[in-house]
Structure formats: C-alpha cells, structure tokens
Amino acid sequence: MTDKGNFDWVTAQSKCSVGQIFETLRAQVKTDIETREALRPKSEGHGHYTFKFSSSNERSFSAILEGHRLRSIVIFSLERQAIIVRNQNDVEIFSATTTLNDEGECRLKVTGQERELWQVRKMALEGLLFGGAEWAT
C-alpha cells in the first residue's frame, strides 16, 4: 500500500504509458514463446510443430504456432492508447489500456477489469500454446 499523501502519481502514470507497457509485454511474450518451445517434447510425435516469436516493427509482434497443416498466430499491436490482440484472420480477441490503480500499481484494463501482465499474456496465448498442437497432424 502506498502512502497516499506523498505518492508521486505523475511519475507513476508516466511510467505506465501504453508504449512502455507494450515493450514490456513484447519481451515477456518472447520469453513465453521461448519457454513453451523449450518445453515442447522433442520426440518423433512432436516434430511436426514449433512455437515462434516474430517482431517485424516497433508497433506489432506475433506469437506463432507453425507446423504440418497447422498455423495459428496471435498478433499484438500498439494502436493509439491501446494494445490490440488479434488472431491470424485479423479478428480482435481483446484490447487493453493502461491504468494506474488505487494502490499506485500500473495495470492493464481489459473489458473493464484490471489485469496484471501475466494474466493478459495468458488470455492471449493460452489457446495457442496449450491448444492441442501435439494432436494435430
């Protein structure tokens, strides 16, 4: 809990910009993809798919599941004051904005609810990373 009388909310709000959080999210998603790829069984039955991270520009990055007759993508884009998460068909999954909560913590807000970065990553990537690629052929 912060001392409400002396809390420097201006500095805290500045550090909670959507651009800065987007860059933090980019690094964390990259780590998530690398971790999931490292955890993928390397046996013969699992060689038909792989998890990849792609970052072609400063305003977007992607998490990719790719394999034999299999391709799924989750795209994260920085647009104005929001982070937009879409699927490979350019259909929005959800959008997130930054907020400084009553405890002075920077959070993302998705459909009106405060979320920590790990929760947003789970919302965006769980289906891609744990959606049954090992069964697809």
C-alpha positions in Angstrom: 0.0 0.0 0.0 1.4 3.4 -0.9 1.4 6.5 1.3 -1.5 8.3 -0.4 -0.4 11.8 0.8 3.2 11.5 -0.7 2.6 9.3 -3.7 4.1 10.7 -6.9 1.2 9.7 -9.2 2.5 11.9 -12.0 5.8 9.9 -12.3 3.9 6.6 -11.8 1.4 7.5 -14.5 4.3 8.5 -16.9 5.9 5.1 -16.4 2.5 3.4 -17.0 2.3 4.6 -20.6 0.8 2.2 -23.1 4.1 2.4 -25.2 6.3 1.3 -22.3 3.9 -1.4 -21.2 3.8 -2.7 -24.8 7.6 -3.0 -24.9 7.5 -4.9 -21.6 4.7 -7.1 -23.0 6.8 -7.8 -26.1 9.8 -9.0 -24.0 7.6 -11.2 -21.8 5.7 -12.8 -24.8 9.0 -13.5 -26.4 10.1 -15.3 -23.2 6.8 -17.2 -23.0 7.3 -18.5 -26.6 10.9 -19.5 -25.9 9.8 -21.3 -22.7 7.0 -23.1 -24.4 9.2 -24.2 -27.3 11.8 -25.4 -24.8 9.1 -27.4 -23.0 7.8 -29.0 -26.3 8.6 -32.7 -26.3 11.4 -33.4 -28.9 10.1 -36.9 -29.6 9.1 -38.0 -33.0 5.4 -37.4 -32.4 6.1 -33.7 -31.6 8.3 -32.8 -34.5 5.5 -31.5 -36.7 5.0 -28.2 -35.0 7.0 -25.4 -33.4 6.4 -22.2 -31.5 8.0 -18.9 -32.8 8.1 -15.2 -31.9 8.2 -12.6 -34.6 8.8 -8.8 -34.2 9.0 -7.1 -37.6 8.4 -3.5 -36.4 8.0 -1.3 -33.3 4.2 -1.3 -33.4 3.5 -5.1 -33.5 4.8 -8.5 -32.7 3.4 -12.0 -33.1 3.3 -15.4 -31.3 3.2 -18.2 -33.9 2.3 -21.9 -33.8 3.5 -23.4 -37.0 3.7 -27.0 -38.4 2.4 -29.5 -40.8 -1.0 -28.3 -42.0 -1.0 -26.1 -38.9 -0.6 -22.3 -38.5 -2.0 -20.1 -35.8 -1.0 -16.6 -34.9 -1.7 -14.2 -32.2 -0.8 -10.6 -33.1 -0.2 -7.8 -30.6 -0.4 -4.2 -32.0 0.1 -0.8 -30.4 -2.6 1.5 -31.6 -3.1 4.9 -30.2 -3.8 4.4 -26.5 -4.4 0.7 -26.5 -2.9 -2.7 -27.1 -5.0 -4.7 -29.6 -4.7 -8.5 -29.7 -5.9 -10.2 -32.9 -5.9 -13.6 -34.4 -4.4 -14.5 -37.8 -7.7 -13.6 -39.5 -7.3 -10.0 -38.1 -10.3 -10.6 -35.8 -9.8 -8.7 -32.5 -9.6 -11.0 -29.5 -9.5 -8.2 -27.0 -7.9 -4.7 -26.4 -6.2 -3.5 -23.3 -5.5 0.0 -22.0 -3.2 1.0 -19.1 -4.4 2.3 -15.8 -2.9 3.3 -12.5 -4.9 1.6 -9.8 -5.8 2.8 -6.3 -2.7 1.2 -4.9 -0.5 3.1 -7.4 0.3 0.0 -9.5 0.3 0.0 -13.3 -2.1 -2.5 -14.7 -3.8 -3.3 -18.0 -7.5 -2.9 -18.2 -9.4 -5.5 -20.4 -13.2 -5.3 -20.7 -13.3 -3.1 -17.6 -11.2 -5.4 -15.4 -7.7 -4.7 -14.1 -5.2 -7.4 -15.2 -1.6 -8.0 -14.5 0.7 -8.6 -17.5 0.9 -12.3 -16.9 -2.9 -12.5 -16.9 -3.1 -10.6 -20.2 -0.5 -12.9 -21.7 -2.4 -16.0 -20.6 -5.6 -14.6 -22.1 -3.9 -14.0 -25.4 -1.7 -17.1 -25.6 -3.2 -20.0 -23.7 -5.1 -21.4 -26.7 -2.0 -21.0 -29.0 0.4 -22.5 -26.5 -1.8 -25.2 -25.0 -4.5 -25.8 -27.6 -3.6 -29.3 -28.6 -0.9 -28.8 -31.3 0.5 -32.2 -30.2 -2.6 -33.9 -31.5 -2.8 -32.0 -34.9 -1.2 -33.8 -37.8 
